[in-house]
Amino acid sequence: GGSESLSALPLASQVPSRLLGTHRGVMAVNGAGPMIALRREPFDFGILPASFLLPRAESVAALAPIRRRLLQCAHPSRHDPTKLVVSVTDAAQCMGIAPQHAEHVIDTMHAVAPAEPAPHPAEDDGLPNEPEVRVQHLMQFLFVQTFARPHAQSSLRENGSGLELTHGFHAESGAGGRDETGVGTNGTLGTHGYPSPPRANNSSPHGSPAKRARSANNGAHVERDRREDQLREAFAVHHFNALAGLLVEDESRTNNADGGGGGGGGSIVGPGGHGGGGGVQLTASEVDALDFMFREVRPDGGAGSIDDAADAVDAAEATDGRRVGRLSASTGLFGDENFRARDGFLVPSTAIRDWIARALAPVERSSDPGSPGGSPHRSTGSSSGTHASSGDLGFGTIEIGGLHRGTRVVREGDAGSSSSVAVRNCVDSVVYLLAPFQYATVANCVDCVVVVGACARALRAEQCERLTLIAASKRFIAKMCHECAFHLGVERRPAFLGENRGCHVAPYNTFYEQLERHLERAGLEAGRCARWDSPVVLGGGGGEDLTDRLGGGVDKLPAEKFSPFIVPFRGQTPNASSSAGGQGQRPPTQANPFAVPPEYVRALDAKVKAVASLRSALRDAGLDERSRRELQATIQAFFKEWLMTSGSMRQVYDLARIERGEEC
């Protein structure tokens, strides 16, 4: 904020209309200009159990004291002096949580931020060598946490959701079976803010993952996801005035809000809704900080920064060199560049809220389960606007859903510019995602094997049963999974949220020819991705908030059960060299690049020696020709029976069709 007094600061109503009316951002209110979308990542990957983080913060208003404490110890960023930051230690004290808990909270926040913060280089400035915590982003991250709290949901029900203000509501207003929250009369909100599936008579609140996956082919989960997106939008719009109060960093404006009343500045963060916090006014830089919650989408459905010449003046350089569109410029409420440059120029939060409500793009979700065999579907209508640290991987999301006893392969050429991938509601299937991504989701899958090439930001598995997941990722999150095996090459400690039962973590156990190149594109190093054996359990059924020991339904896979997994593809992937930015000549990966602990290596060696011993015994048995043929026929019969009963024969047929370019 500026140093001017509140009365001296210009308001939007005092600006000549010629400066406000000519900016193309104003047209967004009329549907002809820039549109925005609520970012999914803070909700999908960022919500933590209430028992772990701020259990007494049941509403947005409860965050005001945390904001004040953060501002008291904040200092300008070393990367951008216009932004206020705190250390992880200070953030822990302000939130009232243990430092080791705060490290996980802040890392989760960074995982869902618009861009991964650059590590602070070693300097003789006396400050700790750790990532900076931007105050405005942390407050928005905590704001998202309140979405999963019962008070937030009941507030939407009591006061109206605000969906009537958004384009998405108008598109859906004719649908039946919806209650006042927009969730639907057959759905309920789960513990972590996700819609639970419909409850059958005498059934559990969540039901069996297998039942959910088997019933997913009718596309019901697509509609539930769509309603969930709408509820999130309603939450952000309904509580926007309170959210705006969390963004203000000038204490003088805090104390003058609403005429100076409200108990020492607390009134700037009201209870939300159409009136709470109505006295808040924002500068252009404070509106730009909303890039944590919102991103811009182009009228053609694409996403990302504005890249045409007319908008070059409205583009800003982020610390990692990317060009991003400024939300303040898109609103059209801050006039031309000269007015936006004055950080003291204020616009009421109600005006920003009204613009956001009208500029929200219609909610779009893939209807992929209705397509033949769950073919990959690319969706860009509501995907993330994030970038990789080593280059822009795009904004779309590849959706694979409703696959039943099938095989799917997504190679680098198939992924194109997509930055995310989601595999949902699959049963008894094998999915190969052999490409680098920013985010990956595996949800409601039963008896499946999923291989994820490389994840630059975060990977999550949610409500899966008997899933085998093999993945390299910076972070891994599991929520409510049962009897799953996770073979991980992960840089940060895997996090298990909610009630997980019978799950195992294990070393990474496969490779394919482009793996090391994909790791490089995702900013991962195999030598640093070795935290698979130190998971944290957050908010588990046993009451743990965070534990350094294995437990809470999670254990290490016994070494004798460890075995390698073969990715059955050879040769260069389509378009790989062209999409690799000149890195296509890297030698192909010929072995697992991740370290495997000695006990697992010894177990594999024992299995190899056992097979060699059996072959030697058969070779030296001295059988006559007839006995040899009978033995061979018996072995082949048992092998064919195993192929049929295990589903491996179907996979062989699927792979043959894939190699011929046929649809499975």
Residue pairs with C-beta under 8 A, 6 or more apart in sequence:
1 248
1 249
1 250
1 252
1 253
1 283
1 343
1 344
2 9
2 250
2 283
2 342
2 343
2 344
4 344
5 252
5 256
6 252
6 253
6 256
8 344
9 281
9 344
9 345
9 346
10 339
10 342
10 344
10 345
10 346
11 281
11 346
11 347
11 348
12 20
12 333
12 334
12 346
12 347
12 348
12 351
15 335
15 339
15 345
19 335
19 336
19 339
20 26
20 332
20 333
20 335
23 329
23 332
23 335
23 336
24 33
24 34
24 310
24 332
25 33
25 34
25 329
25 330
25 331
25 332
25 333
26 33
26 331
26 332
26 333
27 33
27 332
28 34
28 35
28 36
28 330
28 331
28 332
28 355
28 358
28 359
29 332
29 354
29 355
29 358
29 359
31 167
31 358
32 299
33 299
33 330
33 332
33 359
34 296
34 297
34 298
34 299
34 306
34 325
34 330
34 359
35 296
35 297
35 298
35 299
35 359
35 360
35 361
36 294
36 295
36 296
36 297
36 327
36 330
36 356
36 359
36 360
36 361
37 294
37 295
37 297
37 303
37 360
37 361
37 381
37 382
38 229
38 232
38 233
38 236
38 293
38 294
38 360
38 382
39 112
39 114
39 292
39 293
39 294
39 295
39 384
39 385
40 229
40 232
40 382
40 383
40 384
41 111
41 112
41 384
41 386
41 439
41 457
41 458
42 112
42 140
42 141
42 144
42 292
42 293
43 144
43 147
43 193
43 232
44 439
44 441
44 460
45 108
45 111
45 112
45 439
45 457
45 458
45 460
45 477
46 108
46 109
46 111
46 112
46 141
46 144
46 145
47 144
47 145
47 147
47 148
47 192
47 193
48 105
48 108
48 145
48 497
48 538
48 539
49 191
49 192
49 497
49 498
49 538
49 539
50 145
50 148
50 149
50 539
51 539
51 543
51 545
52 101
52 538
52 539
52 545
52 546
53 95
53 97
53 101
53 105
53 145
54 62
54 66
54 95
54 96
54 97
54 142
54 145
56 62
57 63
57 66
57 142
57 145
57 146
57 149
58 146
58 149
58 150
58 151
58 152
59 146
59 149
59 151
59 152
59 155
59 271
59 272
60 143
60 146
60 152
60 239
60 242
60 243
60 246
60 269
60 271
60 272
61 242
61 269
61 270
61 271
61 272
61 276
62 146
63 139
63 142
63 143
63 146
63 246
63 269
64 245
64 246
64 266
64 268
64 269
65 266
66 94
66 95
66 139
66 142
67 135
67 139
67 245
67 246
67 269
68 254
68 265
68 266
69 93
69 94
70 86
70 90
70 91
70 94
70 135
70 138
70 139
71 84
71 135
71 249
71 251
73 86
73 90
73 93
73 94
74 84
74 85
74 86
74 135
74 249
75 84
75 85
75 86
76 82
76 83
76 84
76 85
77 83
77 84
77 85
77 132
77 134
78 120
78 125
78 127
78 132
79 118
79 132
79 319
80 319
82 285
83 134
83 136
84 134
84 135
84 136
84 249
85 132
85 133
85 134
85 135
86 94
86 132
86 133
86 135
86 138
87 127
87 128
87 130
87 132
87 133
88 99
88 102
88 103
88 106
88 130
88 131
88 133
89 99
89 102
89 128
90 133
91 102
91 105
91 106
91 133
91 138
92 98
92 99
92 101
92 102
95 102
95 105
95 142
97 105
98 546
100 546
101 545
101 546
104 493
104 495
104 536
104 538
104 546
106 131
106 133
106 138
107 475
107 492
108 141
108 475
108 495
109 133
109 137
109 138
109 141
110 116
110 117
110 131
111 457
111 458
111 474
111 475
112 141
112 457
112 458
113 137
113 292
114 291
114 292
114 295
114 324
114 385
114 386
115 318
115 319
115 320
115 322
115 386
115 387
115 389
116 320
116 389
116 456
116 457
116 523
117 131
117 132
117 134
117 319
118 131
118 319
118 320
118 389
119 129
119 130
119 131
120 127
120 128
120 129
120 130
120 131
120 132
121 129
122 129
135 249
136 246
136 247
136 249
136 286
136 289
136 292
137 289
137 292
139 246
139 247
140 243
140 246
140 247
140 289
140 290
140 292
140 293
141 292
142 246
143 239
143 243
143 246
143 293
144 293
146 152
146 239
147 193
147 232
147 235
148 191
148 192
148 193
152 235
152 239
153 181
153 189
155 238
155 239
155 271
155 272
155 273
156 162
156 180
156 181
156 231
156 234
156 235
156 238
157 179
157 180
157 181
159 238
159 273
159 274
160 180
160 238
161 180
161 181
161 182
161 231
161 234
161 238
162 234
162 237
162 238
162 274
162 357
163 169
163 182
163 230
163 233
163 234
165 237
165 354
165 357
165 358
166 230
166 233
166 234
166 237
166 357
166 358
166 360
167 358
167 360
167 361
167 362
168 229
168 230
168 233
168 360
168 361
168 362
168 363
169 182
169 230
171 362
171 363
172 178
172 226
172 230
172 363
177 184
177 185
177 186
178 184
178 185
178 227
179 185
181 231
181 234
182 227
182 230
182 231
182 234
183 189
183 195
183 227
183 228
183 231
184 195
184 223
184 224
184 227
186 198
187 195
187 196
187 197
187 198
187 224
187 227
188 195
188 196
188 199
188 205
189 195
189 196
190 196
190 205
190 206
191 498
192 479
192 497
192 498
194 228
194 462
195 224
195 225
195 227
195 228
195 231
196 205
196 206
197 206
197 207
197 212
197 221
197 224
198 220
199 205
199 207
200 207
206 463
206 480
208 465
209 444
209 445
209 446
209 463
209 464
209 465
209 482
210 427
210 446
210 447
210 465
212 221
212 425
212 444
212 463
213 425
213 426
213 427
213 444
213 445
213 446
214 427
214 446
216 369
216 401
216 402
216 424
216 425
216 444
217 369
217 370
217 402
217 404
217 425
218 369
219 367
219 369
219 370
219 402
221 369
221 401
221 424
221 425
221 444
222 365
222 366
222 367
222 368
222 369
222 401
225 365
226 363
226 364
226 365
229 363
229 365
229 382
230 363
233 360
233 363
236 243
236 293
236 356
237 353
237 356
237 357
237 360
238 272
238 273
238 274
239 272
239 273
239 276
240 272
240 349
240 352
240 353
240 356
241 270
241 272
241 273
241 274
241 275
241 276
241 277
241 278
241 280
241 349
241 350
241 353
242 269
242 270
242 271
242 272
242 273
242 276
242 277
243 272
243 293
244 277
244 280
244 282
244 286
244 349
244 352
244 353
245 257
245 268
245 269
245 270
245 277
245 280
245 349
246 269
247 282
247 286
247 289
247 290
248 254
248 257
248 268
248 280
248 282
248 286
249 286
251 265
253 268
253 281
254 265
254 268
255 264
255 265
257 265
257 267
257 268
257 279
257 280
258 267
258 268
258 278
258 279
259 279
261 267
262 268
267 277
267 279
268 277
268 279
268 280
269 277
270 276
270 277
270 278
271 277
277 349
278 348
278 349
278 350
280 348
280 349
281 346
281 347
281 348
281 349
282 346
282 347
282 348
282 349
282 352
283 343
283 344
283 345
283 346
284 326
284 328
284 329
284 334
284 340
284 343
284 345
285 328
285 343
287 327
287 328
287 331
287 334
287 347
287 352
288 316
288 326
288 327
288 328
290 327
291 324
291 327
294 327
294 356
295 303
295 304
295 384
295 385
296 303
296 304
296 305
296 306
296 325
296 327
296 330
296 385
297 303
297 361
297 381
298 304
301 364
301 380
301 381
302 380
302 395
303 380
303 383
303 384
303 385
303 395
303 396
304 325
304 385
304 392
304 395
305 315
305 322
305 323
305 324
305 325
305 385
306 314
306 315
306 325
307 315
307 323
311 325
311 329
313 337
314 325
314 326
314 329
314 330
314 337
315 323
315 324
315 325
315 326
316 323
316 324
316 326
317 323
318 324
320 387
320 389
322 387
322 392
326 340
328 334
328 340
329 340
330 359
331 347
331 352
331 355
331 359
332 355
333 347
333 351
333 352
333 355
334 340
334 345
334 347
335 345
339 345
361 381
361 382
362 381
363 381
363 382
364 379
364 381
364 382
365 379
365 381
365 382
366 377
366 379
366 397
366 399
366 401
367 377
368 374
368 375
368 376
368 377
368 399
368 400
368 401
368 402
369 401
369 402
369 425
370 402
371 377
372 663
373 403
373 406
373 663
373 664
374 400
374 401
374 402
374 403
374 404
374 406
374 408
374 426
375 400
375 408
375 663
376 398
376 399
376 400
376 408
376 410
376 414
377 398
377 399
377 400
377 401
378 396
378 397
378 398
378 399
378 416
378 418
379 396
379 397
379 398
379 399
380 395
380 396
380 397
383 395
383 396
383 397
383 418
383 419
383 420
384 395
384 397
384 419
384 420
384 438
384 439
385 395
386 395
386 419
386 438
386 439
386 457
387 393
387 419
387 438
388 419
388 436
388 438
388 456
388 521
388 522
388 523
389 456
389 523
390 520
390 521
390 522
390 523
391 521
391 581
392 417
393 417
393 418
393 419
393 436
393 437
393 438
393 456
393 521
394 416
394 417
394 418
394 419
395 417
395 418
395 419
396 416
396 417
396 418
396 419
396 420
397 418
397 419
397 420
397 421
397 422
398 410
398 414
398 415
398 418
398 420
398 421
398 422
399 421
399 422
399 424
400 408
400 410
400 421
400 422
400 423
400 424
400 426
400 431
401 422
401 423
401 424
401 425
401 426
402 424
402 425
402 426
403 423
403 426
403 427
403 429
403 431
404 426
404 427
404 428
404 429
405 427
405 428
405 429
405 647
405 650
406 426
406 429
406 430
406 654
406 664
407 429
407 430
407 431
407 432
407 650
407 651
407 654
407 655
407 658
407 664
408 429
408 430
408 431
408 432
408 664
409 431
409 432
409 434
409 569
409 658
410 421
410 431
410 432
410 433
410 434
410 435
411 434
411 435
411 573
411 574
411 576
412 434
412 435
412 436
412 514
412 518
412 573
412 574
412 575
412 576
412 579
412 580
413 573
413 574
413 575
413 576
413 579
414 435
414 574
415 421
415 435
415 437
416 579
418 437
419 437
419 438
419 439
420 437
420 438
420 439
420 440
420 441
421 433
421 435
421 437
421 439
421 440
421 441
421 452
422 440
422 441
422 442
422 443
423 431
423 433
423 440
423 441
423 442
423 443
423 445
423 448
423 450
424 441
424 442
424 443
424 444
424 445
425 443
425 444
425 445
426 445
426 446
426 448
427 445
427 446
427 447
427 448
428 446
428 447
428 448
428 647
429 445
429 448
429 449
430 448
430 449
430 450
430 651
430 654
431 448
431 449
431 450
431 451
432 451
432 567
432 569
433 440
433 450
433 451
433 452
433 453
434 451
434 453
434 512
434 514
434 518
434 567
434 569
434 573
435 453
435 454
435 518
435 573
436 453
436 454
436 455
436 456
436 518
436 519
436 521
436 522
437 452
437 453
437 454
437 455
437 456
437 522
438 455
438 456
438 457
439 455
439 457
439 458
439 459
440 452
440 455
440 458
440 459
440 460
440 471
440 473
441 459
441 460
441 462
442 448
442 450
442 452
442 459
442 460
442 461
442 462
442 464
442 467
442 469
443 460
443 461
443 462
443 463
443 464
444 462
444 463
444 464
445 464
445 465
445 467
446 464
446 465
446 466
446 467
447 465
447 466
447 467
448 464
448 466
448 467
448 468
449 467
449 468
449 469
449 470
449 565
450 467
450 468
450 469
450 470
450 471
451 470
451 471
451 510
451 565
451 567
452 459
452 469
452 470
452 471
452 472
452 473
453 472
453 512
453 514
453 515
453 518
454 472
454 473
454 515
454 518
454 519
454 521
454 522
454 524
455 471
455 472
455 473
455 474
455 475
455 522
456 474
456 521
456 522
456 523
456 524
457 474
457 475
458 473
458 474
458 475
458 476
458 477
459 471
459 473
459 475
459 476
459 477
460 476
460 477
460 478
460 479
461 467
461 469
461 476
461 477
461 478
461 479
461 481
461 484
461 486
462 478
462 479
462 480
462 481
463 479
463 480
463 481
464 481
464 482
464 484
465 481
465 482
465 483
465 484
466 482
466 483
466 484
467 481
467 484
467 485
468 484
468 485
468 487
468 565
469 484
469 485
469 486
469 487
469 488
470 487
470 508
470 509
470 510
470 565
471 486
471 487
471 488
471 489
471 490
471 508
472 488
472 489
472 490
472 508
472 515
472 519
472 522
472 524
472 526
472 529
472 594
473 488
473 489
473 490
473 491
473 524
473 529
474 490
474 491
474 492
474 522
474 523
474 524
474 529
475 490
475 491
475 492
475 494
475 495
476 486
476 488
476 490
476 492
476 494
476 495
477 494
477 495
477 496
477 497
478 484
478 486
478 494
478 495
478 496
478 497
478 500
478 503
478 554
479 496
479 497
479 498
479 500
480 497
480 498
480 499
480 500
481 500
481 501
481 503
482 500
482 501
482 502
482 503
483 501
483 502
483 503
484 502
484 503
484 504
485 503
485 504
485 506
485 557
486 494
486 503
486 504
486 505
486 506
486 532
487 506
487 507
487 508
487 509
487 510
487 532
487 565
488 494
488 505
488 506
488 507
488 508
488 529
488 532
489 507
489 508
489 524
489 526
489 529
489 530
489 532
489 594
490 529
490 531
490 532
491 524
491 528
491 529
491 531
492 531
493 531
493 534
493 535
493 536
494 505
494 531
494 532
494 534
494 535
494 536
495 535
495 536
495 538
496 503
496 535
496 536
496 537
496 538
496 540
496 552
496 553
496 554
497 538
497 539
498 539
498 540
499 540
499 541
499 553
500 537
500 540
500 552
500 553
500 554
501 553
502 553
503 553
503 554
503 555
504 554
504 555
504 556
504 557
505 532
505 533
505 535
505 554
505 555
505 556
505 557
506 532
506 556
506 557
506 562
506 600
507 532
507 533
507 562
507 594
507 595
507 596
507 597
507 600
508 529
508 532
508 592
508 594
508 596
509 562
509 563
509 564
509 565
509 592
509 596
510 564
510 565
510 566
510 567
510 592
511 567
511 589
511 590
511 591
511 592
511 593
512 567
512 569
512 589
513 569
513 570
513 571
513 572
513 588
513 589
513 590
514 572
514 573
514 576
514 588
514 589
515 589
515 593
516 526
516 586
516 589
516 593
517 576
517 580
517 583
517 584
517 586
517 589
519 525
519 526
519 593
520 583
520 586
521 580
521 581
521 583
526 593
526 594
526 595
527 595
529 594
530 594
530 595
533 556
533 597
534 548
535 550
535 554
536 546
536 547
536 548
537 544
537 546
537 547
537 551
537 552
537 553
537 554
538 544
538 545
538 546
539 545
540 551
540 552
540 553
541 552
541 553
542 551
542 552
544 551
544 552
550 556
559 599
559 600
559 602
559 603
560 603
562 600
562 603
562 604
563 604
563 607
564 592
564 604
568 655
572 584
576 584
577 584
577 585
578 584
580 586
618 631
623 631
640 649
642 648
643 649
643 652
654 664
657 663
657 664
658 664
